[in-house]
């Protein structure tokens, strides 16, 4: 964990230490449950909690300092005085101070920053990019999916001062957030993976989502680089906003990095680099043509950092997917694919297509839950997913919950035999349906939004499969 100078934190946040400077500041956190000795604790206020209520707990665990709101200073001062050599940094608003401190620290360390946004693929592109670069440069990446106005600065504050490259993803679920994130991150390279119906409830249209994501391009300096998907319907709009160098990737048309050959499973492809004329054989650990595109984004970014093909190949070879992103496991001869970290129409279609492209002799099952935050598009998008699933002709479709029922409706409308559609309303019913119908040698894909908690069905299924004799 990096060590911070108390004086710099006060300067960056426009705050004041009281009653003294802390002796040592190693790392930061906003979660008292995982706090380590000498951490700086940020007392953030959320809709269901107030971090100021946990300051005593933070000091009990060894925090050397806490960032608190000036309106709470008096009541917290007595708590601080009970802990020798502890201090509070009094600021106007701790969440804003967190961003200010992250920005100040980023400018101090001054690494080459790569920012990644888009409706799908952010985390995968981030992990691939960081894996490739880390083989030859000190690299920091977003921790997990910490990509919002709290998670991004916390991730940035985990950079060591020796860091040369930072790879961070930027997520947004309401207008204006991307602008604020970019103001903190100050990226040198920016990528927009694709645009789809994610968080439609907050934005209202695809055009509004595209405009929000495009904020990253406006923040890139003239000497920076934008990596854009030439196959995206908003490419021309994105390109017009760039005042810096643009690198393009494509699966279909002429681009700086183009996929000129791909196998059916989408885990082996040939990539052509326009500038050098070289061709690179891409052997992916993750199947799916969408992951070929994810890899091309990563390749385009790291080639701009001077990374050679050998390191790119080794980075892809050693790539490990994040939890619940096409995470494969096998229980009693049944393959379970957990791709249930999150879900929107683009990612569901990509996952279904990938499932149907592998192991043609195996029976393939879909367990689909709802896609959240689609606003006025909710009904038609769920029905459309059901129709798409029907076209792929799975061995069976198991839907979960009320939104899942719309997927089942779409599958029926799309012509999938009703005997192969199973509507379930909770995890117990879904698990029971799986156990009655799935057999050894089958493959099951689980896909749904995080709030649906399909991982609970996976765990229940694994336990019951383990009890099978």
PEKAMO-V806258 format. One record per residue. RES is the residue in three letters. PSI is psi in radians with two decimals (999 if undefined). NEAR is the number of other ideal C-beta (glycine too) atoms within 8 Angstrom. Layout:
res: [RES | RES]
psi: [PSI | PSI]
near: [NEAR | NEAR]
This chain:
res: [UNK | UNK | UNK | UNK | UNK | UNK | UNK | UNK | UNK | UNK | UNK | UNK | UNK | UNK | UNK | UNK | UNK | UNK | UNK | UNK | UNK | UNK | UNK | UNK | UNK | UNK | UNK | UNK | UNK | UNK | UNK | UNK | UNK | UNK | UNK | UNK | UNK | UNK | UNK | UNK | UNK | UNK | UNK | UNK | UNK | UNK | UNK | UNK | UNK | UNK | UNK | UNK | UNK | UNK | UNK | UNK | UNK | UNK | UNK | UNK | UNK | UNK | UNK | UNK | UNK | UNK | UNK | UNK | UNK | UNK | UNK | UNK | UNK | UNK | UNK | UNK | UNK | UNK | UNK | UNK | UNK | UNK | UNK | UNK | UNK | UNK | UNK | UNK | UNK | UNK | UNK | UNK | UNK | UNK | UNK | UNK | UNK | UNK | UNK | UNK | UNK | UNK | UNK | UNK | UNK | UNK | UNK | UNK | UNK | UNK | UNK | UNK | UNK | UNK | UNK | UNK | UNK | UNK | UNK | UNK | UNK | UNK | UNK | UNK | UNK | UNK | UNK | UNK | UNK | UNK | UNK | UNK | UNK | UNK | UNK | UNK | UNK | UNK | UNK | UNK | UNK | UNK | UNK | UNK | UNK | UNK | UNK | UNK | UNK | UNK | UNK | UNK | UNK | UNK | UNK | UNK | UNK | UNK | UNK | UNK | UNK | UNK | UNK | UNK | UNK | UNK | UNK | UNK | UNK | UNK | UNK | UNK | UNK | UNK | UNK | UNK | UNK | UNK | UNK | UNK | UNK | UNK | UNK | UNK | UNK | UNK | UNK | UNK | UNK | UNK | UNK | UNK | UNK | UNK | UNK | UNK | UNK | UNK | UNK | UNK | UNK | UNK | UNK | UNK | UNK | UNK | UNK | UNK | UNK | UNK | UNK | UNK | UNK | UNK | UNK | UNK | UNK | UNK | UNK | UNK | UNK | UNK | UNK | UNK | UNK | UNK | UNK | UNK | UNK | UNK | UNK | UNK | UNK | UNK | UNK | UNK | UNK | UNK | UNK | UNK | UNK | UNK | UNK | UNK | UNK | UNK | UNK | UNK | UNK | UNK | UNK | UNK | UNK | UNK | UNK | UNK | UNK | UNK | UNK | UNK | UNK | UNK | UNK | UNK | UNK | UNK | UNK | UNK | UNK | UNK | UNK | UNK | UNK | UNK | UNK | UNK | UNK | UNK | UNK | UNK | UNK | UNK | UNK | UNK | UNK | UNK | UNK | UNK | UNK | UNK | UNK | UNK | UNK | UNK | UNK | UNK | UNK | UNK | UNK | UNK | UNK | UNK | UNK | UNK | UNK | UNK | UNK | UNK | UNK | UNK | UNK | UNK | UNK | UNK | UNK | UNK | UNK | UNK | UNK | UNK | UNK | UNK | UNK | UNK | UNK | UNK | UNK | UNK | UNK | UNK | UNK | UNK | UNK | UNK | UNK | UNK | UNK | UNK | UNK | UNK | UNK | UNK | UNK | UNK | UNK | UNK | UNK | UNK | UNK | UNK | UNK | UNK | UNK | UNK | UNK | UNK | UNK | UNK | UNK | UNK | UNK | UNK | UNK | UNK | UNK | UNK | UNK | UNK | UNK | UNK | UNK | UNK | UNK | UNK | UNK | UNK | UNK | UNK | UNK | UNK | UNK | UNK | UNK | UNK | UNK | UNK | UNK | UNK | UNK | UNK | UNK | UNK | UNK | UNK | UNK | UNK | UNK | UNK | UNK | UNK | UNK | UNK | UNK | UNK | UNK | UNK | UNK | UNK | UNK | UNK | UNK | UNK | UNK | UNK | UNK | UNK | UNK | UNK | UNK | UNK | UNK | UNK | UNK | UNK | UNK | UNK | UNK | UNK | UNK | UNK | UNK | UNK | UNK | UNK | UNK | UNK | UNK | UNK | UNK | UNK | UNK | UNK | UNK | UNK | UNK | UNK | UNK | UNK | UNK | UNK | UNK | UNK | UNK | UNK | UNK | UNK | UNK | UNK | UNK | UNK | UNK | UNK | UNK | UNK | UNK | UNK | UNK | UNK | UNK]
psi: [2.45 | 2.67 | 2.32 | 2.66 | 2.18 | -0.68 | -0.69 | -0.71 | -0.70 | -0.72 | -0.83 | -0.63 | -0.09 | 0.69 | -3.10 | 2.32 | 2.50 | 2.47 | -0.03 | 3.03 | 2.49 | 2.65 | -0.67 | 2.46 | 1.78 | 1.80 | 2.92 | 2.78 | 2.73 | 0.16 | 1.87 | -0.34 | -0.50 | 0.21 | 2.46 | 2.83 | 2.38 | 0.17 | 2.72 | 2.16 | 2.19 | 2.07 | 1.46 | 2.57 | 2.19 | -3.09 | -0.41 | 0.02 | 2.90 | 2.03 | -0.36 | -0.44 | -0.18 | 0.26 | -0.73 | -0.75 | -0.72 | -0.76 | -0.64 | -0.60 | -0.05 | 0.18 | 2.39 | -0.26 | 2.88 | 2.49 | 2.09 | 2.75 | 2.48 | -0.49 | -0.27 | 0.09 | -0.84 | -0.80 | -0.46 | -0.38 | -0.73 | -0.64 | -0.72 | -0.72 | -0.38 | -0.19 | 1.91 | 2.42 | 0.37 | 2.76 | 2.80 | 2.47 | 1.90 | 2.12 | 2.95 | -0.80 | 2.06 | -0.65 | -0.68 | -0.65 | -0.65 | -0.79 | -0.71 | -0.73 | -0.71 | -0.73 | -0.80 | -0.73 | -0.68 | -0.74 | -0.55 | -0.85 | -0.70 | 0.91 | 2.94 | 2.07 | 2.22 | 2.11 | 2.37 | 2.21 | 3.11 | 2.90 | -0.45 | 2.68 | -0.02 | -0.89 | -0.70 | -0.80 | -0.72 | -0.83 | -0.74 | -0.80 | -0.86 | -0.67 | -0.73 | -0.80 | -0.62 | -0.27 | -0.30 | -0.04 | 2.63 | 2.10 | 2.47 | 2.54 | 2.86 | 2.33 | 2.03 | -2.11 | 0.62 | 1.40 | 0.23 | -2.88 | -0.19 | -0.86 | -0.71 | -0.94 | -0.61 | -0.71 | -0.74 | -0.59 | 0.06 | -0.05 | 2.38 | 2.74 | -0.32 | -0.05 | 2.30 | -0.50 | 2.36 | 2.29 | 1.95 | 2.45 | 2.60 | 2.07 | 2.67 | 2.41 | 0.19 | 2.66 | 2.47 | -0.29 | -0.68 | -0.69 | -0.74 | -0.68 | -0.77 | -0.56 | -0.54 | -0.79 | -0.67 | 1.09 | 2.62 | -0.57 | 2.36 | 2.42 | 2.46 | 1.95 | -0.93 | 2.95 | 2.24 | -3.11 | 1.23 | 2.35 | 0.62 | -0.47 | -0.50 | -0.50 | -0.56 | -0.47 | 2.80 | -0.64 | -0.71 | -0.66 | -0.79 | -0.73 | -0.68 | -0.83 | -0.58 | -0.22 | -0.54 | -0.59 | -0.62 | -0.39 | -0.15 | 2.37 | 2.89 | -0.55 | 0.11 | -2.95 | 2.38 | 2.33 | 2.05 | 2.59 | 1.92 | -0.31 | -0.14 | 2.43 | -0.30 | 0.24 | -0.82 | -0.70 | -0.79 | -0.78 | -0.65 | -0.35 | -0.17 | 2.26 | 0.14 | -3.09 | 2.45 | 2.26 | 2.31 | 2.61 | 2.61 | 2.60 | -0.11 | -0.64 | 3.04 | 2.28 | 2.96 | -0.62 | 2.00 | 2.40 | 1.97 | -0.13 | 2.39 | 2.45 | 3.01 | -0.67 | -0.26 | 0.39 | 0.08 | 2.22 | 2.83 | 2.17 | 2.31 | 2.22 | 2.00 | -0.80 | -0.78 | -0.35 | 0.06 | 2.68 | 2.42 | 2.25 | 2.09 | 2.03 | 1.82 | 2.55 | -0.39 | 2.29 | 2.93 | 2.31 | -0.50 | -0.52 | -0.42 | -0.76 | -0.72 | -0.76 | -0.64 | -0.65 | -0.83 | -0.77 | -0.79 | -0.71 | -0.79 | -0.51 | -0.58 | -0.36 | 0.10 | 0.31 | 2.33 | 2.92 | -0.57 | -0.79 | -0.60 | -0.81 | -0.73 | -0.63 | -0.73 | -0.70 | -0.67 | 0.07 | 2.36 | 2.26 | 2.66 | 2.76 | 2.41 | 0.33 | 1.67 | 0.91 | 2.00 | 2.44 | 2.80 | 2.30 | 2.08 | 0.70 | 0.02 | 2.17 | 2.21 | 2.25 | 1.95 | 1.76 | 0.66 | 0.39 | -0.74 | 3.01 | 2.38 | 2.95 | -0.71 | -0.83 | -0.58 | -0.81 | -0.72 | -0.72 | -0.74 | -0.79 | -0.72 | -0.78 | -0.81 | -0.22 | -0.18 | 2.58 | 1.28 | -0.47 | -0.21 | 2.61 | 2.38 | 2.27 | 2.51 | 2.24 | 1.85 | 2.29 | -3.13 | 2.73 | 2.01 | 2.87 | 0.67 | -0.04 | -2.34 | -0.20 | 0.02 | -0.93 | -0.88 | -0.57 | -0.65 | -0.70 | -0.71 | -0.64 | -0.70 | -0.74 | -0.71 | -0.75 | -0.71 | -0.67 | -0.50 | -0.22 | 1.10 | 2.88 | -0.57 | 2.67 | 2.09 | 2.09 | 2.67 | 2.23 | -3.13 | -0.73 | -0.59 | -0.57 | -0.58 | -0.65 | -0.75 | -0.71 | -0.78 | -0.66 | -0.70 | -0.78 | -0.56 | -0.03 | 0.12 | 2.29 | 2.23 | -0.38 | -0.19 | 0.15 | 2.23 | 1.95 | 2.21 | 2.64 | -0.10 | 3.04 | -0.54 | -0.74 | -0.70 | -0.77 | -0.76 | -0.72 | -0.70 | -0.83 | -0.52 | -0.38 | -0.46 | 2.46 | 2.91 | 2.36 | -0.18 | 2.83 | 2.33 | 2.19 | 2.22 | 2.16 | 2.22 | 2.93 | 2.73 | -0.65 | -0.29 | -0.41 | 0.88 | -0.34 | -0.43 | -0.61 | -0.70 | -0.81 | -0.73 | -0.71 | -0.76 | -0.72 | -0.75 | -0.62 | -0.65 | -0.47 | -0.17 | 2.50 | 999]
near: [7 | 11 | 7 | 11 | 7 | 13 | 7 | 11 | 14 | 12 | 8 | 11 | 13 | 9 | 12 | 6 | 13 | 10 | 6 | 7 | 7 | 13 | 5 | 7 | 15 | 12 | 12 | 13 | 13 | 11 | 6 | 12 | 4 | 6 | 12 | 11 | 8 | 10 | 16 | 16 | 16 | 14 | 16 | 10 | 10 | 7 | 2 | 3 | 6 | 7 | 15 | 11 | 6 | 9 | 16 | 7 | 8 | 13 | 13 | 6 | 10 | 10 | 15 | 15 | 14 | 17 | 15 | 15 | 13 | 8 | 4 | 10 | 12 | 5 | 7 | 13 | 11 | 7 | 11 | 15 | 7 | 5 | 8 | 3 | 8 | 12 | 15 | 15 | 17 | 11 | 14 | 8 | 7 | 14 | 11 | 9 | 16 | 16 | 12 | 11 | 14 | 14 | 13 | 12 | 15 | 16 | 8 | 8 | 9 | 5 | 11 | 9 | 13 | 15 | 14 | 16 | 15 | 13 | 12 | 13 | 12 | 14 | 11 | 13 | 16 | 14 | 13 | 15 | 16 | 13 | 12 | 16 | 15 | 10 | 8 | 6 | 8 | 9 | 12 | 14 | 12 | 14 | 8 | 6 | 10 | 11 | 12 | 11 | 10 | 11 | 13 | 17 | 14 | 15 | 13 | 15 | 12 | 10 | 13 | 7 | 7 | 5 | 12 | 8 | 15 | 14 | 13 | 17 | 13 | 15 | 9 | 12 | 8 | 8 | 7 | 7 | 12 | 13 | 9 | 10 | 14 | 15 | 9 | 13 | 13 | 11 | 14 | 11 | 15 | 16 | 16 | 16 | 15 | 12 | 12 | 12 | 13 | 10 | 10 | 15 | 9 | 10 | 12 | 7 | 7 | 8 | 6 | 10 | 16 | 12 | 8 | 13 | 14 | 13 | 11 | 16 | 12 | 8 | 11 | 15 | 6 | 5 | 5 | 12 | 13 | 16 | 13 | 15 | 13 | 10 | 9 | 11 | 4 | 9 | 12 | 6 | 9 | 15 | 9 | 6 | 9 | 11 | 5 | 11 | 6 | 10 | 12 | 12 | 15 | 13 | 9 | 4 | 7 | 5 | 10 | 10 | 14 | 13 | 14 | 7 | 5 | 10 | 7 | 4 | 10 | 15 | 11 | 9 | 13 | 11 | 15 | 11 | 12 | 10 | 5 | 5 | 6 | 7 | 8 | 11 | 8 | 11 | 8 | 14 | 8 | 10 | 11 | 15 | 12 | 11 | 14 | 15 | 16 | 13 | 14 | 12 | 18 | 13 | 13 | 13 | 14 | 14 | 10 | 9 | 10 | 5 | 10 | 6 | 7 | 6 | 12 | 14 | 10 | 10 | 16 | 15 | 8 | 7 | 12 | 6 | 11 | 11 | 7 | 9 | 10 | 12 | 10 | 8 | 8 | 8 | 10 | 8 | 6 | 14 | 10 | 13 | 12 | 14 | 13 | 15 | 9 | 7 | 14 | 14 | 11 | 12 | 13 | 14 | 10 | 12 | 13 | 15 | 11 | 16 | 13 | 10 | 10 | 10 | 5 | 4 | 3 | 10 | 9 | 12 | 16 | 14 | 16 | 14 | 15 | 14 | 16 | 10 | 11 | 13 | 10 | 7 | 9 | 13 | 7 | 7 | 12 | 16 | 13 | 10 | 15 | 19 | 12 | 13 | 17 | 15 | 7 | 9 | 6 | 14 | 7 | 12 | 17 | 13 | 16 | 17 | 12 | 7 | 13 | 16 | 10 | 13 | 17 | 13 | 10 | 17 | 14 | 12 | 10 | 12 | 5 | 13 | 5 | 6 | 4 | 10 | 13 | 10 | 8 | 12 | 7 | 8 | 10 | 7 | 9 | 13 | 12 | 8 | 11 | 14 | 10 | 5 | 9 | 9 | 7 | 6 | 7 | 13 | 13 | 15 | 13 | 14 | 15 | 14 | 12 | 9 | 5 | 14 | 8 | 14 | 10 | 8 | 15 | 12 | 8 | 11 | 14 | 11 | 8 | 10 | 11 | 8 | 6 | 6 | 2]
